[in-house]
């Protein structure tokens, strides 16, 4: 894996709308900009990118958790995403994000029974990506349905892939749409 750049960003919200929060909500994105080994060519076997996903799952999750100053088990929500430069394919992002990235990501967070929400797209330099997040142990916890916009001003180049993992320490500010609450989850199936 050839990494050109790693960017870590923490977004802290103290007020949403007209009401201040008793405690700020925080989201952290850890982003790697890597060389796409398959840029400009078709390859049937994408194992190399699957292995990259495994490495990035550990590296980026650890950085996001560290940026929030948490232990992994204290993290609430997670999500993942990638932007592939124009010489690549959408399948290159899928190879990084899906087969092997999840296990080390979950390990860094001390668990995570819910599916990790994801987004992927093709894009050029400065393209923004909304990385979806939800509660790590029960996808139906509505208070944690959210996203974080991620963008690196000089990435991805045409032969690169931008990979982002997002971790939060809470749900949305002022959640009040009902549904399953975090304290009510059973944690059996990753849904409820």
Helices and strands as residue ranges (DSSP letters): E 3-16, E 19-35, H 47-68, G 72-74, E 77-84, H 90-97, H 101-108, E 117-122, E 129-135, G 142-144, E 146-150, E 160-168, G 182-184
